[in-house]
Every structure is written in C-alpha cells, then in structure tokens.
Amino acid sequence: MKALLVSAILLSVFSADAGEKGGTPSKKGEPAQQLLRHSYRDTTGVERDCLVYLPGGYESDPGRRWPLLLFLHGNGERGDGREDLEWVSVHGPLYEAWVQKRDLPFVIVAPQLPLFGLDETVDYIRDRDPSTIPRRLETGVPSRPAEFPTPQPMAPAPAGAELRHGPEGPPLGWPLREQDLLTLLDQVVGGYRVDPDRVYLTGLSYGGFGTWHFASRHPERFAAIAPVVGWGHPDLMGPLAEHRVPVWVFAGGRDTAVRVEHFYPGLNELERLGHPEVLFTVHEDAGHDTWKRVYGGQDLYEWLLSHRRVRPGDGSGTGQP
C-alpha cells in the first residue's frame, strides 16, 4: 500500500528551552532557524511525523532553492514517530544545526525508524532516558558530550573477514521503510524551496547501512551520499557506479560494532566497476561514535555542497552550487 499524506501542514516544534519563535538567527538580521514536524501516514497506515529543519535565511529569500540533506539515524534513536521523535536530534547534522546552532545551509529531513519491538529486547533502547536528549538553549549551546571510551588498542584490520549481513544490512533496519523515505523525499522536495539537483543522503550506524541500500535502490535521486560507520554490501555497488554517485565513507579504526575490515569488499567492488569518485576515511583512534567527529566538523558539509546530481550526458557531477 502506498503511503498517504495525512496533512500538508507543517507544525513548529520547540524544545522546552527554546525561544518563543523557535530559535535565534544564524546571522544578524536573518530570520530564525526553524524545526518543524511533517505529518504523514506510513505504509502500514500508522500516522507518524518526521522533523524538517529550515536554515536561517530560508524565509528571507523566496527565490533561493536550498540543498536538501536526508539523515537516517542509528539504532538507538528509533521510536513511534510522535512522542519519541526528538530522539532523532541526538546525533548527526540535525544535532549540529539545531542544538549546536551551526549555520548549515541545508533543509534537513530526519524521519524516525520504528521500534519494531526492539524496545523490549535491546537494553540501550529499552532503558534510554528522555531527559538525556540534548536541548536547544535560548542562549548559547550545551556542551558537547564526551566521546565513547575506546579502550582497545589500535591495530591493522585483518583481511578477508566474512560479511555479517546481506545487502539489506542488519535486521529490522531502514530498508523496511524504503517507500516511506521515497514519499517523504517527494513531499519535501515538492513542498519546500529545494534544489532537486542538490539532494544528499547520509546516516550513521544503522542509518549508514540504510544510506547504502536506499542510494543503491534510487541512485538517480542523489547528488552525493555519506555513510558513516556503516558498510555497504558488494551487491549494492552496481547502481552507484553506473550513476556515478559520489561517495564518502567513514569508519572507526577501534569500532567493534561495525568493524573496519567489512568496508573493503564493497569499496573494492566500486573500484573494480570504475567508480570515479569514492573517498574512504578511517579515524583510526575512534570507535563506533566516529560520527561525532565527522558531523561535528565542516569537511563533510563542504564536500556534499560541491556536488550536483549527475544527469544523462553530464560530466562528473561536481561543481559549486
């Protein structure tokens, strides 16, 4: 069953510590950043919301079309798409733009993966405390959380490790919501001033696996993708190479949850297929929360913005917006 739009109305949402109008200007004289709820009915008929972030200055220039960044969260941020929705702002570009008030020039779309019963079986989901969700402050920004401990020593990755998952990645992941993602992408591209040739996809951990899968299934939709601490199965690489979708992949050298050696089979397949633009960065000193450093920096966002969607007959797809 195809997902149906419940409401085209976008509802403003503010944290308890936010200002009355939902934020402060990113630059002097520009309208405030906005965080909105977008309501839709998923493929199972359940009403859900996703978060849509609008950058400072979005309202002041009605002729400007903005890049869109679709963000897929990790396993620990699942929820019901309503009361649990703020969990999707705990990590990643939405955390950087909204909580840390960084001037990221994207419309950011952040849906929430259903729990699928994991809140009853996975301790770190079942026992999570909503009071730990970082909040946007009226003045200033909260301190950044410490990185996860990484006690294991750095070591070279062994070769030839057997992949733990098939093309769809770990169980109960983002591939189960592929149609919902397509629906939301179409609604936001059609409902906001978005440049359809600058639509980007990124995700961390479970969302990194989801990034590979969704981009492989719909490579014509994206100008560039960035899977973070999630590897791609070799069977997914053909469409990405055919459409020349630029890829920047990130792994943690001390990551024991998603091991670095599992990234190489897919990346080697991209190279074998002659993909012209693939970057692979391993933070050897970091563990699974490598995403904190990746999204907390600036390089990834600048790299994304340097790409436009490749259309038939185009060149490499790179170029300044």
N, C-alpha and C positions, 0 to 999 in steps of 0.2 A: 504494500500500500504506500502510495506516495505521501510524503509529509505535507501537511497543510498549514498555512499561515493562520495563526489564531488572531493576531492583531498586528496591524502595521504601526501602532502607536508605540513610541519608544519612551520608556518610563525612566526618569532620572533616579539614580540611587546614590546615596551619600553615606559615608561612614559616620559613626557617632561623633567623631572629632572633626568632621569636615565643616567648612563654612556653609552659610545658608544657601549659596548658589553653587555649591559643589566643587569648589576649588579656587585656586588663585591663578592669575595669568602667568603663562610661561615666559612672556616678555612684557615689558612695560607697555600698557595701552592696549594689549590684545585681550580678547575675551578669554574666560577661564577654560581650562581643560574640563571635559565632561566625561562622566562614566554613566552609561545608560543600560537599561535592561531591554532586551529584544525578545518578545514572546513568540513562541511557535508551538506547533503540535508535532511530536516526533513520529517516526514510522510505526510505532506501536499504539499511537493515539493518545499518548500522555502529553499534557501541557507542560512545557519547560521554558526556561529563559536561558539566554546567553548574555554575556557582558560585551558591550561595544564602547570602546574608548575613542573620544574625539579629541584631537590635539588642540592646544591653544592656538587661536587664529583661524580655526575652522569656520567660525561664523562670520568673520570679518572680510573674507574674500570669496564671494559667491561664484566667481569664475574659475576658481582653482580646483583641480582634481587631485586628490591625495592618494599616496600609496596605501595599500591595504596589507596588513600583516595578520594572518590567521595563526593563532597559537593553540597548540594542543598540550595540555598539562600532563603531569605524571600520575602514577597510580594512587598516590596518597591524597589527591585533590578531587577524587570522584564525589558525586553527590546527586541530589534529586533535581537539580536544575532550578530550584526555588530557594528554600531556606538554607541550603548548603552552598549556594552559588559563590559566595565570597571566597571560598577556598581556592578558586582559580586565580586569584590575585596574589597568592602567597609567594609564587616564584615567577621568573620569566619576564618578558617585556612589559606585561601589564603591571607587575610589581614595580618595575623601574619607572614607567611613565606615570602611574597613578600614585603609588605610595611614596616613591622617591622624588616625584615631581620633575622628572627629567624631560627635556624638550625633545621628545622623539616624534618625528613628523610622519606618523602613520595613523590611519584608522586601524585600531586593533580589535579583532574579533576573538573572543575567548569562550567557547562552549564548554559544557561540563559533561564528562563521561559518566554514565550511570554507575551505580554501585554494583549492580549485578550480584548482590548478596555478599560481596566481599567485606562489608562492614560487620558481618557476623563471624567471619573466619580469619581475617587478617588483622593482627593486633594493632599495627600502627594506623590502620584506618578506623577500627572499632573504638580505639581509646583516644582518638585525637580530641584536642580541647579547642573549641571555637575561640576562646579568649586569646589564643596564641596567634590568631590571624593578624598580620600587620595592618595597621590602620593609617589612612591619610590624615595628617595633622593639619589643623588650621594654620599653624605657624611652624616652619621648619619641617624636618623629616625625621623619622625614627632611625635609631642606629641600626646598621646592617647586622644581621645575625652572624655568628661565628661560623666558619666552615666546619663541615663534619670532620670528626677525627679520622686520621688516616695513619694508623699505627704500623701497617705493614710496610716493609722496605720497598723501594723502587727496584724493579728488575725488568730485564728484557722480556717481551711477550713470546711465549712459545709458539712455534709454527704448527699449522695443520690441526688446530683444535676443531672438534666436531661442533657444528652449529646446534644450539639448543632449541631453536624454534624454526618453523616453516615460514613461508612468505608472509603470513599474516601476523607474525610476531608472537609475543606471549599471549596467553589465553584471555578472553573477555576484554579485548582491547578496542582501540579506535576503529578497526575495520568493521565492527558490528554497527557502527553509526555512520557509515560512508554516505548513505543517502541524506541523512540529516545534515552532514557537513556540506554537501552539494547544495541543498536547499538554503542553508544559511548564507553560503557564499553568494548565491544568486540574489538573495534578498538584500544583502548589504551592498553588493556592487550596484544593484538597481535602485536602492533606496537612499544612497548617500553619494556625495560627490567624490567618487572613487575612480582612479585611472585603471581601467581593466588590463592595461599592459604592464602595470606595476603591482601585481598581486603576489605576495610572498607567503611561504609556509615554513613554520618552524615548530619544534616541540621538544620536550625533554623526557628522557627515560621512556615510559610507555608512549608518551607523545612523540618521542624520536622515532620509535618503531612505526607509529601511526603516520608520521611525516613521510617516511619511505613508501609505505603502502599507498597512501592517498595520492601522493605525487606520481607514483608509477601507474596508478589506475587512471589519472587525469592529468597527464603531463602538459597538455595544451593550456591548462589554466594558470600556470605559474611562471613567473619571471625568474625565480631562484628559490631554492629550498635550503634549510639548515637543520638537519637532525642533530640533536645534542644528546650524548650518552645513550644512543640507540642505534644499533647497526642494521644494515639493510641486507636482506637475503639476495643471493645472486640472481634468483629468478625474477626479481623486480627490476633489474637494471636495464633491460632491453628498451622499454618505452622512454626512460630517462635519457639514454644515449641517443635514441632516434630523434627526440625532440630537442636535444642539446640543452637540457635544463641545467643551469649552473648549480653545483652542489658544494657546500662547505660543511664538512662533518667534524664533530668534536667528540673526543673520548678522554677518559681519565686513566692515566697510567696505573693508578692504585685502585681502580674501580673493581671491586669484587662482585658487584651485582650484574654489571654488563661489561664483560671482560674485553680488553682492547684487541686480543687476538681474533675475536669473532668479527671484527670490522673488515679484515683484509680480504676474505673471499668475495664479498660484494664489490669492494673497491677495485680489486684486481679484475673483476668482470667488466666494470665500467671502462677500465683502461684497455682491456682486450677489445672492447667494442669501439674503441677510438673516441671516447667522450672527450671533447676539447677542454672542459673546464671543471676539474674536480680538485678541491682542496681538502686535506685531512690534517687536523691539528690535534695532537695528543698532549694534554697537560700532564706530564709525567709525575709531577709531585702531588696531583689531586686525585680525589676519589670520585664517588658517584655524583657528588654535588659540584662537579666541574661546571655545571650550568650557572652557578652563582658568579663565577669569574667571566664566563662567556657573555651572559646577558648584562652583567654589570659593567662591561667595557663598552667601547664605542666602535671597534673594528667591524663587528658583525653587521651593525645597522648601516654603516657606510658602504660595506660590501653589497648588501642587499640593494641599496638605493642606486648602485652603479649599474644595475641590470634592468633591462626591459624584456618583456616576453618575446621570444623568437617566433615569428610567423613564417609561413612558407615563402621562401625566396629571400628572407632576411639574411643578415650577416650573423655575427656571433651572438647578438642579443645584448652586448654590453653597451654602455653609454650613459652619460649623466642625464638625470631626469630634467 
